[in-house]
Amino acid sequence: MPHKPIAVYGALVANLAIAATKFAAAAVTGSSAMLSEGIHSLVDTANQGLLLVGVHRSRRPADARHPFGHASELYVWGLFVAVALFGIGGGLAFYEGVSHLQHPSPVGSPGWNYAVLAVAFALDGGSWLLALRELRRANPGVGPWRAYRESADPAVYTVLAEDTADLVGILLAAAGIALGHATGDPMWDGLASIAIGLLLAGISLGLARTGRSLLTGRSASAEIVEGVRQLAEADPAVERAAVPLTMQLGPGDVLVNVELVFHDGLSAGDVAEASVRIEAAARDAFPVVSRVFTEAAPRRAPLSSPDP
């Protein structure tokens, strides 16, 4: 049974509540940074909705037109999220900041802003920890940064990136409000809003780059590639194995193709049995490997390998 996208549900509930409180505080105080943060949280809520649509559609069974299933569709929706984060969240926050610089107005009742930001930081922090836990669960024994870079699940790495942007954005908004209140210059509030827009743009570009890599056939991790090769060469029927060609079809769905040189004197039945053993060993060692294809190569032919 597919794993439930707990991190997405948690982030959706948290961001919906946070967006409402931020907009209320912005209406009371007139803070540009707080309004930008409200837009930020509202866009994040919509993004989680898009991810849930992607999760649902990616779980459709294989059919004649999609024999490998629809798992990669989640990457398409993850790319939509990255574009929305930049085009809507980042763009509106940047525009609001520039508008505030052109038409400055003092921020009233900063205490309301601080209270809302404190609550938002606590909720976003809880969502961030939940996403981090899901990331570590899917990548045991791997450091958080490496796990994030190698994650192939937009329902986890996108939420973690968005929550990180949320936490940093809250700090930027608080700094802008505090400096504006301390100096009496509303410019700081507008600058904080611009900084939040640039932050969202940077996060979205990173997510878009990851999504593009996955959509264009990113390989599995080096551990899987080398591990499958070693398993293949450990089989008594195999003389040597090429570096496997792999493709990340979706979260928890890796395709492997490995070219093998078998020992002389083996019958067709022996080769078939060895292929079955290697495929089973690869799936047992790496549960994310869903499909394994073996190919016999002539003994004197150079084995193919991907470019470094």
C-alpha positions in Angstrom: 0.0 0.0 0.0 1.5 3.4 -0.9 2.8 5.5 1.9 0.5 8.4 2.9 1.9 11.9 2.3 1.8 12.8 6.0 4.2 15.7 5.5 1.9 17.3 2.8 -1.2 17.0 5.0 0.6 18.5 8.0 1.9 21.4 5.9 -1.5 22.1 4.3 -3.2 22.3 7.7 -0.5 24.5 9.2 -0.2 26.9 6.3 -4.0 27.4 6.0 -4.1 28.4 9.7 -1.0 30.6 9.4 -2.3 32.3 6.2 -5.5 33.3 7.9 -3.7 34.8 11.0 -1.1 36.6 8.9 -3.8 38.3 6.7 -5.7 39.3 9.8 -2.5 40.8 11.3 -1.7 42.6 8.1 -5.2 44.1 8.0 -4.9 45.4 11.5 -1.3 46.7 11.3 -0.8 47.6 7.6 2.5 45.7 7.5 3.7 45.1 4.0 6.0 42.3 5.2 3.1 40.6 7.0 0.9 40.8 3.9 3.7 39.2 1.9 4.0 36.5 4.5 0.2 35.9 4.2 0.5 35.6 0.5 3.5 33.3 1.0 1.4 31.0 3.3 -1.6 31.1 1.0 0.5 30.0 -2.0 2.1 27.3 0.1 -1.4 26.0 1.0 -2.4 25.9 -2.7 0.9 24.1 -3.4 0.2 21.4 -1.0 -3.2 20.9 -2.7 -1.4 20.5 -6.0 1.0 18.0 -4.5 -1.9 16.0 -3.2 -3.4 16.0 -6.7 -0.1 14.7 -8.0 0.1 12.0 -5.4 -3.4 10.8 -6.2 -2.8 10.8 -10.0 0.6 9.1 -9.7 -0.9 6.1 -8.0 -3.1 5.2 -11.0 -2.3 1.6 -12.3 -0.3 1.0 -15.4 -2.2 0.8 -18.7 -1.5 0.2 -22.4 -0.3 3.7 -23.0 1.6 3.9 -19.7 3.1 0.4 -19.2 5.4 1.6 -16.4 2.6 3.3 -14.5 2.0 7.0 -13.7 4.5 7.5 -10.9 6.4 10.2 -12.7 3.3 12.4 -12.9 4.0 13.5 -9.4 7.2 15.2 -10.8 5.0 17.2 -13.2 2.8 18.5 -10.4 6.0 19.2 -8.3 7.2 21.3 -11.2 3.9 23.2 -11.2 4.4 23.9 -7.5 7.9 25.4 -8.2 6.5 27.7 -10.9 3.6 28.7 -8.6 6.0 29.5 -5.8 8.0 31.8 -8.1 5.3 33.3 -10.2 2.7 33.9 -7.6 4.4 33.8 -4.2 7.7 35.4 -5.0 6.3 37.8 -7.6 3.5 39.2 -5.4 5.8 39.5 -2.4 8.4 41.4 -4.4 5.7 43.7 -5.9 4.2 44.4 -2.5 7.6 45.4 -1.2 8.4 47.7 -4.1 4.9 49.2 -3.8 5.5 49.8 -0.1 8.8 51.6 -0.8 7.0 53.8 -3.4 4.1 54.6 -1.0 5.4 54.1 2.5 3.1 53.9 5.5 4.0 53.3 9.1 3.3 50.0 10.7 0.8 50.1 13.5 0.6 47.8 16.6 3.7 45.8 15.9 2.9 43.6 18.9 0.2 41.9 16.8 2.7 41.1 14.1 5.2 39.6 16.6 2.5 37.5 18.2 1.3 36.1 14.8 4.8 35.5 13.6 5.6 33.6 16.8 2.6 31.4 16.4 3.4 30.9 12.7 7.0 30.0 13.5 5.9 27.4 15.9 3.4 25.8 13.4 5.9 26.0 10.5 8.6 24.5 12.7 6.3 21.6 13.6 5.6 21.0 9.9 9.3 21.3 9.1 10.1 18.7 11.7 7.4 16.4 10.3 8.8 16.7 6.8 12.4 16.1 8.1 11.2 13.0 9.9 9.6 11.7 6.6 12.8 12.4 4.7 15.0 10.6 7.3 12.5 7.7 7.4 12.9 7.3 3.6 16.7 7.6 3.7 18.0 5.8 6.8 21.6 6.2 7.6 22.0 9.2 5.3 22.7 12.8 6.5 19.8 15.3 6.1 21.5 17.4 3.4 22.4 14.4 1.3 19.0 12.9 1.8 17.4 16.1 0.6 19.6 16.3 -2.5 19.0 12.7 -3.4 15.3 12.6 -2.5 13.0 11.6 -5.4 9.7 12.4 -3.6 8.3 15.9 -4.2 5.8 15.3 -1.4 8.7 15.4 1.0 11.5 17.6 -0.4 9.1 20.3 -1.7 7.4 20.5 1.7 10.7 20.7 3.5 12.0 23.4 1.1 8.8 25.4 1.5 8.8 25.1 5.3 12.4 26.2 5.3 11.5 29.3 3.3 8.6 29.9 5.7 10.8 29.9 8.7 13.4 32.2 7.1 10.6 34.4 5.7 9.2 34.8 9.2 12.5 35.9 10.5 12.9 38.4 7.7 9.4 39.8 8.3 10.1 40.1 12.0 13.4 41.9 11.3 11.7 44.3 8.9 9.0 45.1 11.4 11.4 45.5 14.3 13.7 47.8 12.3 10.8 49.9 11.0 9.4 50.3 14.6 12.8 51.1 16.1 13.9 53.7 13.5 10.5 55.0 12.5 11.3 54.4 8.9 8.7 52.2 7.1 11.3 51.5 4.4 12.5 48.4 6.4 9.1 46.8 6.1 9.2 47.1 2.3 12.7 45.8 2.1 11.7 42.8 4.2 8.9 42.1 1.7 11.3 42.3 -1.2 13.7 39.9 0.6 10.9 37.4 1.1 10.1 37.6 -2.6 13.7 36.9 -3.6 13.8 34.1 -1.1 10.8 32.4 -2.6 12.2 32.9 -6.1 15.5 31.2 -5.1 13.7 28.3 -3.5 11.4 27.8 -6.5 14.4 27.8 -8.9 16.0 25.1 -6.8 12.8 23.0 -6.8 12.4 23.5 -10.6 15.9 22.3 -11.2 15.3 19.2 -9.2 11.9 18.6 -10.9 13.5 19.0 -14.3 16.2 16.5 -13.4 13.7 13.9 -12.3 11.4 14.4 -15.3 14.3 14.0 -17.8 15.3 10.6 -16.4 17.6 11.1 -13.4 19.5 8.0 -12.4 19.2 6.2 -9.0 21.7 6.8 -6.3 25.3 5.7 -6.6 24.7 3.1 -3.9 22.0 1.4 -5.9 23.9 1.5 -9.1 27.1 0.0 -7.6 25.2 -2.3 -5.4 23.3 -3.9 -8.3 26.5 -4.2 -10.3 28.2 -6.0 -7.4 25.2 -8.3 -6.9 25.2 -9.2 -10.6 28.9 -10.0 -10.6 28.6 -12.1 -7.4 26.3 -14.5 -9.2 28.3 -17.7 -10.1 27.0 -17.6 -13.7 28.3 -14.0 -14.4 31.8 -13.2 -15.5 31.4 -9.4 -15.4 28.7 -6.8 -15.4 28.4 -3.4 -16.8 27.6 -0.3 -14.8 23.8 -0.5 -14.6 21.6 2.0 -16.4 19.0 3.3 -14.0 16.1 5.7 -14.1 13.9 7.2 -11.3 10.4 6.6 -12.6 8.8 7.9 -9.4 9.2 7.9 -5.6 10.1 4.4 -4.7 10.1 3.3 -8.3 13.5 2.7 -9.9 14.1 0.9 -13.3 17.4 -0.9 -13.7 19.0 -2.3 -16.9 22.2 -4.2 -16.5 24.3 -5.8 -19.3 26.0 -9.1 -18.3 28.8 -11.3 -19.7 28.1 -14.9 -18.7 30.7 -17.7 -18.4 31.2 -20.0 -21.3 29.4 -23.3 -21.5 26.1 -22.1 -20.0 22.8 -23.2 -21.5 20.0 -20.8 -22.3 18.2 -22.2 -19.2 21.2 -21.4 -17.0 21.3 -17.9 -18.3 17.6 -17.4 -17.7 17.9 -18.8 -14.1 20.8 -16.5 -13.4 18.8 -13.5 -14.7 16.0 -14.4 -12.4 18.3 -14.7 -9.4 19.9 -11.3 -10.1 16.6 -9.6 -10.5 15.3 -11.0 -7.2 18.6 -10.1 -5.4 18.4 -6.5 -6.6 14.8 -6.1 -5.5 15.5 -7.7 -2.1 18.6 -5.5 -1.5 16.9 -2.3 -2.7 13.1 -2.2 -2.2 12.8 0.9 -4.4 14.0 -1.1 -7.4 10.7 -2.1 -9.0 11.9 -3.3 -12.4 15.2 -5.1 -13.4 16.1 -6.0 -17.0 19.2 -8.1 -17.7 20.8 -8.3 -21.1 23.4 -10.8 -22.2 26.4 -9.4 -24.0 29.0 -11.2 -26.2 32.1 -12.1 -24.2 34.5 -10.0 -26.3 32.2 -7.0 -26.6 33.0 -3.9 -24.5 30.3 -3.4 -21.9 28.4 -0.2 -22.2 28.5 2.3 -19.3 26.9 5.7 -18.8 29.1 8.8 -19.3 30.5 10.1 -16.0 
